[in-house]
């Protein structure tokens, strides 16, 4: 689908109120399915679930510049996708990590249309973003030299930056599949992608405080790339937010049901 001058790979299931979902950095729909974290096949069929590979990820067309990967630009893609599929009605937005940031920017672009937000593993932001930006600048240089296949091998040796140790233990057999998309990414795409990630941050706290929509925030502990400080600050800023923190794989296993229930409830209330 042509979205903001980029061909994006999309996938939808179900019919009814729209829920648009974005994945994390260097991920894709395929990597999400490999990890099996969200149980998308169990999503209610009376909700239209729209997933997509963000620009430069999976099977979607890449941006030619780092600025094209700023979260505000990705938010514009999500908004455009929502407009194409919602057909004048409201919608729910959500995402994990980079997708979480994408959803927040998209919600600020059209707040009157958003029925709810699902924010999973909010990334580093504000005070913690500078150090992460330095890491991404280094990653841009390394990935420009190695390319996706070798970078995936390097990253697979230090998975502690990607998942909590208890998640790695519980899903050890599924984690390798999450690198399949990364291994196919080109050097120039990875360079621009990481440079773009280094340039960006979450919206200003004052702007986020204006989002008067029901919000479900799901976060886990023991993950420096997705610190609890971001999730907790968002829970304080967003007027109608509820926060659930997981400290074990068993608690993460409850997330899909929480997401399904939340999206169904806010969609039904908006239609009532």
C-alpha positions in Angstrom: 0.0 0.0 0.0 1.3 3.4 -1.0 1.7 5.5 2.2 3.5 8.9 2.3 5.7 8.0 -0.8 6.6 4.5 0.7 5.2 1.1 -0.3 4.3 -0.5 3.0 3.5 -4.2 3.6 0.2 -4.5 5.4 -1.9 -7.3 6.8 -5.4 -7.2 8.3 -7.8 -9.6 9.9 -11.3 -9.3 11.2 -14.1 -6.8 10.6 -15.4 -3.9 12.7 -13.7 -1.0 14.6 -10.1 -0.5 13.6 -7.0 -1.2 15.7 -3.7 -0.2 14.0 -0.5 -1.8 15.4 3.2 -1.0 15.0 6.2 -3.2 15.8 9.6 -2.3 17.3 12.9 -1.2 15.8 14.5 -3.7 13.4 11.4 -5.9 13.8 8.6 -6.7 11.5 5.3 -8.6 11.4 7.3 -11.7 10.8 9.6 -11.3 13.8 6.6 -10.6 16.0 4.9 -13.8 14.8 8.1 -15.8 15.4 8.4 -14.6 19.1 4.6 -15.2 19.6 4.3 -12.5 22.3 0.9 -11.1 21.3 -1.1 -14.1 20.0 -2.6 -12.1 17.1 -4.5 -15.1 15.7 -6.7 -15.0 18.8 -7.6 -11.4 18.4 -11.5 -10.9 18.2 -12.9 -11.2 14.8 -15.3 -8.3 15.4 -12.2 -6.0 15.5 -10.3 -5.1 12.4 -6.7 -5.6 13.3 -4.3 -3.8 10.9 -0.6 -4.6 11.2 2.2 -3.4 8.9 5.9 -3.4 8.4 7.2 0.1 9.1 9.2 1.8 6.4 12.6 0.1 6.1 11.5 -3.0 7.9 10.3 -6.4 6.7 8.9 -6.1 3.2 8.2 -2.4 3.3 10.1 0.2 1.2 13.0 2.0 3.0 13.5 5.7 3.5 16.5 7.3 1.9 17.5 9.5 4.8 17.8 9.1 8.6 15.2 11.9 9.1 12.7 9.5 7.4 12.8 7.3 10.5 12.0 10.0 13.0 9.1 8.8 15.1 7.0 11.7 14.0 7.4 10.5 10.4 6.5 7.0 11.4 3.5 8.5 13.2 2.4 10.1 10.0 2.5 6.7 8.3 0.3 5.2 11.0 -2.2 8.1 10.8 -2.4 7.7 7.0 -3.0 4.0 7.3 -5.7 4.6 9.9 -7.4 7.1 7.6 -7.4 4.7 4.7 -9.0 1.9 6.7 -11.2 3.6 9.3 -13.4 5.3 6.6 -14.3 8.3 8.7 -14.8 6.5 12.0 -12.5 6.5 15.0 -9.8 4.0 15.7 -7.4 2.5 18.4 -3.7 2.8 17.9 -0.9 0.8 19.5 2.6 -0.6 19.3 5.6 -2.0 21.0 8.8 0.1 21.6 9.3 2.1 18.4 5.7 1.3 17.6 4.6 2.7 20.9 6.3 6.0 20.1 4.8 5.9 16.6 1.3 5.6 18.1 1.9 8.5 20.5 2.9 10.8 17.6 0.0 9.6 15.5 -2.4 10.2 18.4 -1.2 13.8 18.7 -1.7 14.4 15.0 -5.4 13.5 15.1 -6.4 13.3 18.8 -10.1 13.7 18.1 -10.2 10.5 16.0 -8.3 8.2 18.5 -10.5 6.0 20.7 -7.7 4.5 22.7 -4.0 3.7 22.9 -2.1 0.4 23.7 1.5 1.2 24.6 3.8 -1.8 25.1 7.4 -1.5 26.3 7.8 2.3 26.0 11.3 3.0 24.9 14.0 5.2 26.4 12.8 8.9 26.5 13.7 12.3 27.8 16.4 11.9 30.4 17.3 8.3 29.4 17.3 9.0 25.6 20.8 10.6 25.3 22.6 7.4 26.3 20.5 5.4 24.0 21.1 7.8 21.2 24.8 7.3 21.6 24.3 3.6 21.4 22.3 4.0 18.2 24.9 6.2 16.6 27.5 3.5 17.3 25.0 0.8 15.9 24.7 2.9 12.7 28.4 2.8 12.1 28.7 -1.0 13.0 25.7 -2.0 10.9 27.0 0.1 8.0 30.0 -2.1 8.0 28.5 -5.5 8.8 25.1 -5.5 7.2 22.0 -7.2 8.5 23.2 -10.8 8.5 26.4 -10.2 10.5 24.7 -7.7 12.7 22.0 -10.3 13.6 24.8 -12.7 14.6 26.5 -10.1 16.8 23.2 -9.1 18.5 22.3 -12.7 19.1 25.3 -13.0 21.4 24.1 -10.2 23.7 20.4 -10.5 23.9 20.2 -8.8 27.3 19.6 -5.5 25.5 16.6 -6.9 23.7 14.7 -8.9 26.3 14.7 -9.4 30.1 16.8 -12.4 31.2 13.6 -14.3 32.3 12.0 -13.8 28.9 15.1 -15.2 27.2 14.9 -18.3 29.4 11.2 -18.8 28.8 11.3 -18.2 25.0 14.8 -19.4 24.1 13.6 -21.5 21.2 11.6 -18.7 19.7 14.1 -15.8 19.9 16.3 -16.8 16.9 13.3 -16.4 14.6 13.0 -12.8 15.7 16.3 -12.0 13.9 15.2 -13.4 10.5 14.0 -10.0 9.2 17.1 -8.1 10.5 19.4 -10.5 8.7 17.9 -9.5 5.4 18.3 -5.7 5.9 20.8 -3.8 3.8 23.7 -1.8 5.1 22.4 1.6 4.0 18.9 0.9 5.4 20.4 -0.1 8.8 22.6 3.0 8.8 19.8 5.3 8.2 17.5 3.5 10.5 19.8 3.7 13.5 20.8 7.3 12.8 17.1 8.2 12.6 16.5 6.4 16.0 19.4 8.5 17.5 17.7 11.7 16.3 14.3 11.2 17.8 12.6 11.2 21.2 9.1 10.9 22.6 6.9 14.0 22.3 7.1 16.7 25.0 5.5 15.8 28.3 3.2 18.8 28.1 1.9 17.6 24.7 1.3 14.1 25.9 -0.7 15.3 28.9 -3.4 16.6 26.5 -4.2 13.1 25.2 -7.6 12.5 26.9 -8.1 8.9 25.7 -8.2 5.6 27.5 -4.7 4.1 27.5 -3.3 0.7 28.3 0.4 0.7 29.2 2.2 -2.7 29.4 5.8 -2.8 30.5 8.3 -5.3 31.9 11.2 -5.0 34.3 14.9 -5.8 33.8 15.2 -4.2 30.3 17.5 -1.1 30.0 16.2 -0.4 26.4 12.7 -0.1 27.8 13.1 1.3 31.3 10.2 1.3 33.6 10.8 5.0 34.2 9.3 5.8 30.8 6.2 3.7 31.4 5.7 5.1 34.8 6.1 8.7 33.6 3.6 8.1 30.8 1.1 6.6 33.3 1.4 9.9 35.3 1.1 12.1 32.2 -1.7 10.5 30.3 -5.0 11.4 32.1 -6.8 8.1 31.5 -3.9 5.6 31.6 -3.7 2.2 33.4 -0.2 0.6 33.8 0.6 -3.1 34.2 4.2 -4.1 34.9 5.3 -7.7 34.3 8.2 -9.2 36.3 8.0 -12.7 34.9 7.0 -14.6 31.7 3.8 -15.8 33.4 2.7 -12.2 33.8 3.6 -11.4 30.2 1.4 -14.3 29.1 -1.5 -12.3 30.4 -0.8 -9.4 28.1 -2.6 -10.7 25.0 -5.9 -11.1 26.9 -5.5 -7.6 28.5 -5.0 -6.1 25.0 -8.0 -7.9 23.5 -10.2 -6.9 26.4 -9.1 -3.3 26.3 -9.5 -2.8 22.6 -12.9 -4.4 22.6 -14.1 -2.3 25.5 -13.0 1.1 24.2 -14.2 0.3 20.7 -17.7 -0.7 22.0 -18.0 2.4 24.2 -17.1 4.6 21.3 -19.9 3.0 19.2 -22.5 3.1 22.0 
